[in-house]
């Protein structure tokens, strides 16, 4: 797969819920990869970053959720997942 095949991005934030059981997080999806799987849908990779202002730097525990090999999801906690953070910081981190 070439870099040119990843043609679309989607970024959105999810606000914390009122009772505090779900913290704020940032979801960044790179889509438009090669056709994949039995339905020939474009492959994608999603980074779901939970807000944790105390997690900085590159000492991060990544969790891979690959129930669907065509739609990979990687979750982790980091300050870049906080809604007030500039996405440029996240891209620099990667």
DSSP file (Angstrom, degrees, kcal/mol; ACC not computed):
  #  RESIDUE AA STRUCTURE BP1 BP2  ACC     N-H-->O    O-->H-N    N-H-->O    O-->H-N    TCO  KAPPA ALPHA  PHI   PSI    X-CA   Y-CA   Z-CA
    1    1 A X              0   0    0      0, 0.0     2,-0.2     0, 0.0    32,-0.0   0.000 360.0 360.0 360.0 131.8    0.0    0.0    0.0
    2    2 A X    >   -     0   0    0      1,-0.1     3,-1.3     0, 0.0     4,-0.4  -0.560 360.0-111.8 -95.5 162.3    1.4    3.4   -0.9
    3    3 A X  G >  S+     0   0    0      1,-0.3     3,-1.4    -2,-0.2    -1,-0.1   0.837 115.5  64.0 -58.3 -33.7    1.1    6.6    1.0
    4    4 A X  G 3  S+     0   0    0      1,-0.3    -1,-0.3     3,-0.0     0, 0.0   0.753  90.7  65.9 -64.2 -23.8   -1.1    8.0   -1.9
    5    5 A X  G <  S+     0   0    0     -3,-1.3     2,-1.3     1,-0.2    -1,-0.3   0.696  84.0  77.1 -74.7 -16.9   -3.8    5.3   -1.2
    6    6 A X    <   +     0   0    0     -3,-1.4    26,-0.2    -4,-0.4    -1,-0.2  -0.729  59.1 152.3 -92.3  90.3   -4.5    6.9    2.3
    7    7 A X        +     0   0    0     -2,-1.3     2,-0.4    24,-0.2    25,-0.2   0.604  43.5  57.0-103.3 -12.7   -6.6    9.8    1.0
    8    8 A X  E     -A   31   0A   0     23,-1.7    23,-3.4    -3,-0.2     2,-0.3  -0.944  51.9-169.6-129.2 146.2   -9.0   10.8    3.7
    9    9 A X  E     -A   30   0A   0     -2,-0.4     2,-0.4    21,-0.2    21,-0.2  -0.926   1.0-169.8-124.0 150.9   -8.8   11.9    7.3
   10   10 A X  E     -A   29   0A   0     19,-2.0    19,-3.1    -2,-0.3     2,-0.4  -0.976   6.5-179.4-140.5 129.2  -11.5   12.3    9.9
   11   11 A X  E     +A   28   0A   0     -2,-0.4     2,-0.3    17,-0.2    17,-0.2  -0.994  10.8 154.5-129.4 131.7  -10.9   13.9   13.3
   12   12 A X  E     -A   27   0A   0     15,-2.2    15,-3.1    -2,-0.4     2,-0.3  -0.992  30.0-132.9-150.8 157.3  -13.5   14.4   16.0
   13   13 A X  E     -A   26   0A   0     -2,-0.3     2,-0.5    13,-0.2    13,-0.2  -0.820   8.7-149.8-108.6 150.5  -13.6   14.9   19.8
   14   14 A X  E     -A   25   0A   0     11,-3.0    11,-2.1    -2,-0.3    69,-0.1  -0.983  20.0-137.4-118.4 119.6  -15.8   13.1   22.2
   15   15 A X        -     0   0    0     -2,-0.5     7,-0.0     9,-0.2     2,-0.0  -0.394  28.9 -95.4 -75.3 152.5  -16.7   15.1   25.3
   16   16 A X        -     0   0    0      1,-0.1     7,-0.2    -2,-0.1    -1,-0.1  -0.337  43.9-113.6 -61.6 145.5  -16.7   13.5   28.8
   17   17 A X    >   -     0   0    0      5,-1.9     3,-1.5     1,-0.1     5,-0.1  -0.424  27.8-104.7 -81.2 165.0  -20.1   12.3   29.9
   18   18 A X  T 3  S+     0   0    0      1,-0.3    -1,-0.1     2,-0.1    -2,-0.1   0.813 117.6  49.3 -61.0 -36.0  -21.8   14.0   32.9
   19   19 A X  T 3  S-     0   0    0      1,-0.0    -1,-0.3     3,-0.0    -3,-0.0   0.463 108.5-120.8 -88.6   1.3  -21.1   11.2   35.4
   20   20 A X  S <  S+     0   0    0     -3,-1.5     3,-0.1     2,-0.2    -2,-0.1   0.577  78.4 120.6  78.8   9.0  -17.4   11.0   34.5
   21   21 A X  S    S+     0   0    0      1,-0.2     2,-0.5     2,-0.0    -1,-0.1   0.714  76.6  43.1 -80.4 -18.6  -17.4    7.4   33.5
   22   22 A X  S    S-     0   0    0     -5,-0.1    -5,-1.9     3,-0.0    -1,-0.2  -0.953  81.8-151.6-127.1 114.3  -16.2    8.3   30.0
   23   23 A X        -     0   0    0     -2,-0.5    29,-0.1    -7,-0.2    -9,-0.0  -0.246  33.7 -82.6 -75.7 168.2  -13.4   10.9   29.7
   24   24 A X        +     0   0    0     27,-0.1    27,-3.1    -8,-0.1     2,-0.3  -0.350  55.5 175.3 -63.7 149.1  -12.9   13.2   26.8
   25   25 A X  E     -AB  14  50A   0    -11,-2.1   -11,-3.0    25,-0.3     2,-0.4  -0.992  28.6-127.7-155.7 162.0  -11.0   11.8   23.9
   26   26 A X  E     -AB  13  49A   0     23,-2.5    23,-3.1    -2,-0.3     2,-0.5  -0.907  17.3-159.1-111.2 135.1   -9.8   12.5   20.4
   27   27 A X  E     -AB  12  48A   0    -15,-3.1   -15,-2.2    -2,-0.4     2,-0.5  -0.972  10.3-179.1-119.2 122.1  -10.5   10.2   17.5
   28   28 A X  E     -AB  11  47A   0     19,-2.6    19,-3.1    -2,-0.5     2,-0.5  -0.978   5.0-172.5-124.4 118.4   -8.3   10.4   14.4
   29   29 A X  E     -AB  10  46A   0    -19,-3.1   -19,-2.0    -2,-0.5     2,-0.6  -0.943  14.2-160.4-117.5 129.8   -9.0    8.1   11.4
   30   30 A X  E     +AB   9  45A   0     15,-2.9    15,-2.2    -2,-0.5   -21,-0.2  -0.941  30.3 167.6-101.1 118.2   -6.9    7.7    8.3
   31   31 A X  E     +A    8   0A   0    -23,-3.4   -23,-1.7    -2,-0.6   -24,-0.2  -0.581  36.4  74.4-121.7-175.9   -9.1    6.1    5.6
   32   32 A X        +     0   0    0     11,-0.3   -25,-0.2   -26,-0.2    12,-0.2   0.689  61.1 148.5  84.7  19.5   -9.1    5.5    2.0
   33   33 A X        -     0   0    0     10,-2.2    -1,-0.1     1,-0.2     3,-0.1  -0.028  58.1 -54.5 -72.2-174.5   -6.6    2.6    2.0
   34   34 A X  S    S-     0   0    0      8,-0.2     9,-1.8     1,-0.1    -1,-0.2  -0.183  71.6 -83.9 -59.7 152.9   -6.7   -0.3   -0.5
   35   35 A X  E     -E   42   0B   0      7,-0.2     2,-0.3    -3,-0.1     7,-0.2  -0.346  60.3-174.5 -59.3 140.7   -9.9   -2.3   -0.8
   36   36 A X  E   > +E   41   0B   0      5,-2.1     5,-1.3    -3,-0.1     3,-0.3  -0.975  27.1   5.4-144.5 149.2  -10.0   -4.9    1.9
   37   37 A X  T > 5S-     0   0    0     -2,-0.3     3,-1.3     3,-0.2     6,-0.0   0.031  98.5 -50.7  73.4-178.3  -12.0   -7.8    3.1
   38   38 A X  T 3 5S+     0   0    0      1,-0.3    -1,-0.2     2,-0.1     0, 0.0   0.756 137.8  49.1 -67.3 -24.7  -15.0   -9.6    1.6
   39   39 A X  T 3 5S-     0   0    0     -3,-0.3    -1,-0.3     2,-0.1    -2,-0.2   0.440 102.6-131.5 -93.6   0.1  -16.9   -6.3    1.1
   40   40 A X  T < 5 +     0   0    0     -3,-1.3     2,-0.2    -4,-0.2    -3,-0.2   0.842  48.0 160.7  51.5  39.1  -13.9   -4.6   -0.6
   41   41 A X  E   < -E   36   0B   0     -5,-1.3    -5,-2.1    -6,-0.1    -1,-0.2  -0.585  49.7 -89.5 -83.6 152.5  -14.3   -1.5    1.7
   42   42 A X  E     -E   35   0B   0     -7,-0.2    -7,-0.2    -2,-0.2    -8,-0.2  -0.356  44.3-115.5 -62.5 139.1  -11.3    0.8    2.0
   43   43 A X        -     0   0    0     -9,-1.8   -10,-2.2   -12,-0.1     2,-0.3  -0.355  38.5-176.4 -68.5 154.5   -8.9   -0.1    4.8
   44   44 A X  E     - c   0  71A   0     26,-2.5    28,-1.9   -13,-0.2     2,-0.4  -0.982  21.5-150.2-149.4 160.4   -8.5    2.4    7.7
   45   45 A X  E     -Bc  30  72A   0    -15,-2.2   -15,-2.9    -2,-0.3     2,-0.4  -0.999  15.9-163.5-133.2 133.1   -6.6    3.0   10.9
   46   46 A X  E     -Bc  29  73A   0     26,-2.7    28,-3.3    -2,-0.4     2,-0.6  -0.951   9.8-157.3-121.5 135.0   -8.1    4.8   13.8
   47   47 A X  E     -Bc  28  74A   0    -19,-3.1   -19,-2.6    -2,-0.4     2,-0.7  -0.959   8.9-169.1-107.6 117.3   -6.3    6.3   16.8
   48   48 A X  E     -Bc  27  75A   0     26,-2.8    28,-1.8    -2,-0.6     2,-0.7  -0.915   9.5-170.6-109.9 106.1   -8.6    6.8   19.8
   49   49 A X  E     -Bc  26  76A   0    -23,-3.1   -23,-2.5    -2,-0.7     2,-0.3  -0.863  10.7-149.2-109.4 110.3   -6.7    8.9   22.3
   50   50 A X  E     -Bc  25  77A   0     26,-2.4    28,-2.4    -2,-0.7    31,-0.4  -0.561  29.9-105.8 -76.9 137.4   -8.2    9.3   25.8
   51   51 A X  E     + c   0  78A   0    -27,-3.1     2,-0.2    30,-0.5    28,-0.2  -0.473  51.3 154.8 -67.1 122.6   -7.5   12.6   27.5
   52   52 A X    >   -     0   0    0     26,-1.3     3,-2.1    -2,-0.3    28,-0.1  -0.735  22.7-168.6-146.4  95.3   -4.9   12.2   30.3
   53   53 A X  T 3  S+     0   0    0      1,-0.3    26,-0.1    -2,-0.2    -2,-0.0   0.661  87.1  60.0 -62.8 -14.6   -3.1   15.5   30.9
   54   54 A X  T 3  S+     0   0    0     24,-0.1     2,-0.8     1,-0.1    -1,-0.3   0.572  86.5  84.5 -88.1 -10.2   -0.5   13.6   33.1
   55   55 A X    <   +     0   0    0     -3,-2.1    24,-2.4     3,-0.0     2,-0.3  -0.833  59.1 152.8 -96.0 108.0    0.6   11.3   30.3
   56   56 A X    >   +     0   0    0     -2,-0.8     3,-0.6    22,-0.2    -2,-0.0  -0.779  36.8  23.9-126.8 171.0    3.2   13.2   28.2
   57   57 A X  T 3  S-     0   0    0     -2,-0.3    22,-0.1     1,-0.2    -2,-0.0  -0.301 104.2 -55.3  73.0-156.4    6.2   12.1   26.1
   58   58 A X  T 3  S+     0   0    0      1,-0.1     2,-1.5     2,-0.0    -1,-0.2   0.256  95.0 110.2-111.8  11.3    6.5    8.7   24.4
   59   59 A X    <   +     0   0    0     -3,-0.6     2,-0.4     2,-0.1    -3,-0.1  -0.658  51.9 147.6 -86.0  84.7    6.1    6.3   27.4
   60   60 A X        -     0   0    0     -2,-1.5     2,-0.7    -5,-0.0    18,-0.1  -0.928  49.7-136.9-127.8 142.4    2.6    5.1   26.2
   61   61 A X        -     0   0    0     -2,-0.4    16,-0.4    16,-0.2     2,-0.3  -0.890  27.3-158.6 -97.3 110.1    0.8    1.8   26.5
   62   62 A X        -     0   0    0     -2,-0.7     2,-0.5    14,-0.1    14,-0.2  -0.661   4.2-157.7 -88.9 143.9   -0.9    1.1   23.1
   63   63 A X  E     -D   75   0A   0     12,-2.4    12,-2.7    -2,-0.3     2,-0.5  -0.986   7.5-150.9-123.0 122.4   -3.9   -1.2   22.8
   64   64 A X  E     -D   74   0A   0     -2,-0.5     2,-0.6    10,-0.2    10,-0.2  -0.810   9.8-171.7 -97.2 125.3   -4.6   -2.7   19.5
   65   65 A X  E     +D   73   0A   0      8,-3.4     8,-1.8    -2,-0.5     3,-0.2  -0.918  16.9 160.6-113.8 102.8   -8.2   -3.6   18.6
   66   66 A X        +     0   0    0     -2,-0.6     3,-0.1     6,-0.2     6,-0.1  -0.320  18.9 137.2-121.8  51.5   -8.1   -5.6   15.4
   67   67 A X  S    S+     0   0    0      1,-0.2     2,-0.5     4,-0.2    -1,-0.2   0.847  83.8  38.7 -60.0 -33.1  -11.5   -7.4   15.4
   68   68 A X  S >  S-     0   0    0      3,-0.5     3,-1.8    -3,-0.2    -1,-0.2  -0.969  78.5-153.0-119.8 112.7  -11.6   -6.3   11.7
   69   69 A X  T 3  S+     0   0    0     -2,-0.5     3,-0.3     1,-0.3    -1,-0.1   0.660  96.3  54.2 -62.3 -14.1   -8.3   -6.6   10.0
   70   70 A X  T 3  S+     0   0    0      1,-0.2   -26,-2.5   -27,-0.1     2,-0.3   0.604 110.0  45.6 -93.3 -13.7   -9.4   -3.9    7.5
   71   71 A X  E <  S-c   44   0A   0     -3,-1.8    -3,-0.5   -28,-0.2    -1,-0.2  -0.719  77.9-170.9-132.0  81.3  -10.3   -1.3   10.2
   72   72 A X  E     -c   45   0A   0    -28,-1.9   -26,-2.7    -2,-0.3     2,-0.4  -0.518   2.4-164.0 -76.7 136.8   -7.5   -1.3   12.8
   73   73 A X  E     -cD  46  65A   0     -8,-1.8    -8,-3.4    -2,-0.2     2,-0.5  -0.992   4.7-170.6-124.6 127.2   -8.1    0.7   16.0
   74   74 A X  E     -cD  47  64A   0    -28,-3.3   -26,-2.8    -2,-0.4     2,-0.3  -0.977   9.2-170.1-117.2 125.0   -5.3    1.8   18.3
   75   75 A X  E     +cD  48  63A   0    -12,-2.7   -12,-2.4    -2,-0.5     2,-0.3  -0.877  15.9 145.2-116.3 147.7   -6.2    3.2   21.7
   76   76 A X  E     -c   49   0A   0    -28,-1.8   -26,-2.4    -2,-0.3     2,-0.4  -0.971  42.3-108.3-166.7 166.4   -4.1    4.9   24.3
   77   77 A X  E     +c   50   0A   0    -16,-0.4     2,-0.3    -2,-0.3   -16,-0.2  -0.868  49.5 136.4-104.0 136.9   -4.1    7.7   27.0
   78   78 A X  E >   -c   51   0A   0    -28,-2.4     3,-1.6    -2,-0.4   -26,-1.3  -0.969  64.1-104.5-169.5 160.2   -2.1   10.9   26.4
   79   79 A X  G >  S+     0   0    0    -24,-2.4     3,-1.7    -2,-0.3     6,-0.2   0.768 113.6  70.5 -64.0 -24.8   -2.3   14.6   26.8
   80   80 A X  G 3  S+     0   0    0      1,-0.3    -1,-0.3   -25,-0.2    10,-0.2   0.662  88.9  64.3 -67.8 -13.5   -2.8   14.9   23.0
   81   81 A X  G <  S+     0   0    0     -3,-1.6   -30,-0.5   -31,-0.4     2,-0.3   0.517  77.2 104.5 -85.1  -5.4   -6.3   13.3   23.5
   82   82 A X  S X  S-     0   0    0     -3,-1.7     3,-2.3   -32,-0.2   -57,-0.0  -0.605  78.9-126.7 -78.0 135.6   -7.4   16.3   25.5
   83   83 A X  T 3  S+     0   0    0     -2,-0.3    -1,-0.1     1,-0.3    -3,-0.0   0.731 106.2  59.4 -57.5 -25.5   -9.8   18.6   23.5
   84   84 A X  T 3  S+     0   0    0      2,-0.1    -1,-0.3     0, 0.0     2,-0.2   0.566  85.6 101.9 -80.8  -6.1   -7.8   21.7   24.1
   85   85 A X  S <  S-     0   0    0     -3,-2.3     2,-0.3    -6,-0.2    -5,-0.0  -0.562  78.3-117.4 -81.4 139.9   -4.7   20.2   22.5
   86   86 A X    >>  -     0   0    0     -2,-0.2     3,-1.5     1,-0.1     4,-0.8  -0.573  15.5-132.7 -74.0 134.5   -3.7   21.2   19.0
   87   87 A X  H 3> S+     0   0    0      1,-0.3     4,-2.4    -2,-0.3     5,-0.2   0.761 103.0  72.3 -61.0 -24.6   -3.8   18.2   16.5
   88   88 A X  H 3> S+     0   0    0      1,-0.2     4,-2.0     2,-0.2    -1,-0.3   0.852  92.8  55.1 -58.5 -35.0   -0.4   19.3   15.3
   89   89 A X  H <> S+     0   0    0     -3,-1.5     4,-1.9     2,-0.2    -1,-0.2   0.900 107.8  49.1 -64.3 -40.6    1.1   18.1   18.5
   90   90 A X  H  X S+     0   0    0     -4,-0.8     4,-2.0     2,-0.2    -2,-0.2   0.931 110.7  48.9 -64.8 -45.8   -0.4   14.6   17.9
   91   91 A X  H  < S+     0   0    0     -4,-2.4    -1,-0.2     1,-0.2    -2,-0.2   0.872 111.0  51.2 -62.9 -35.6    0.9   14.5   14.3
   92   92 A X  H  < S+     0   0    0     -4,-2.0    -1,-0.2    -5,-0.2    -2,-0.2   0.867 106.8  55.0 -66.9 -35.7    4.3   15.5   15.6
   93   93 A X  H  <        0   0    0     -4,-1.9    -2,-0.2     1,-0.3    -1,-0.2   0.900 360.0 360.0 -63.2 -42.0    4.1   12.7   18.2
   94   94 A X     <        0   0    0     -4,-2.0    -1,-0.3    -5,-0.1    -2,-0.2   0.503 360.0 360.0 -67.6 360.0    3.5   10.1   15.5
